[in-house]
């Protein structure tokens, strides 16, 4: 397994609101882990919930395309 590249993404602030962009996994996730298998950056992590590490996500959308229950959403 190759290590993820060193892509770093930042949040940005509008007034006093901090906005994080990218792909996020919502509560309808069934933990099939198909997103984990297709992520080229290996930034999908499993704890109590399945999460995407936004600091390394390429925003390629592979996880969104593969999710059988549409539990992945894109925030722009």
C-alpha positions in Angstrom: 0.0 0.0 0.0 1.4 3.4 -0.9 1.3 6.3 1.5 -1.0 9.2 0.6 0.5 12.2 -0.9 1.1 15.3 1.1 -1.9 17.3 -0.2 -3.1 19.7 2.5 -6.5 21.4 2.3 -7.5 24.3 4.6 -10.8 25.6 5.8 -11.7 29.2 5.1 -13.5 31.8 7.1 -16.4 34.1 6.0 -16.9 36.6 8.8 -17.1 34.5 11.9 -18.3 31.3 10.1 -15.6 28.7 9.3 -16.5 26.6 6.3 -15.0 23.3 5.5 -15.4 22.0 1.9 -15.1 18.6 0.4 -16.8 15.2 0.7 -18.5 14.1 4.0 -20.1 10.9 5.1 -23.5 11.3 6.7 -25.4 9.1 9.2 -27.1 7.0 6.5 -23.7 5.2 6.0 -24.1 1.4 6.3 -20.3 0.8 6.7 -19.9 -1.2 3.6 -16.4 0.4 3.2 -16.5 0.5 -0.6 -15.4 4.2 -0.2 -12.3 3.0 1.6 -11.4 0.6 -1.2 -11.6 3.3 -4.0 -10.0 6.2 -2.3 -6.6 6.9 -4.0 -5.4 9.0 -1.0 -6.5 6.4 1.6 -8.1 9.2 3.6 -11.3 7.3 4.6 -11.0 6.2 8.2 -13.1 4.0 10.3 -13.7 4.7 14.0 -17.1 4.7 15.6 -18.1 6.4 12.3 -16.6 6.3 8.8 -15.0 9.6 8.1 -13.0 11.3 5.3 -9.8 13.1 6.3 -10.4 16.4 4.5 -6.7 17.5 4.8 -5.7 14.8 2.3 -8.9 14.3 0.2 -8.4 15.0 -3.6 -12.1 15.7 -4.0 -12.1 13.2 -6.9 -15.6 11.9 -6.1 -14.8 8.2 -6.4 -16.4 7.6 -2.9 -19.5 9.5 -3.9 -19.9 7.4 -7.1 -19.4 4.1 -5.4 -21.6 4.6 -2.3 -24.7 2.3 -2.6 -26.8 4.3 -0.2 -25.7 7.8 -1.2 -24.3 8.5 2.3 -21.6 10.8 0.9 -22.3 14.4 0.3 -20.2 17.2 -1.3 -19.9 20.6 0.5 -18.8 23.4 -1.7 
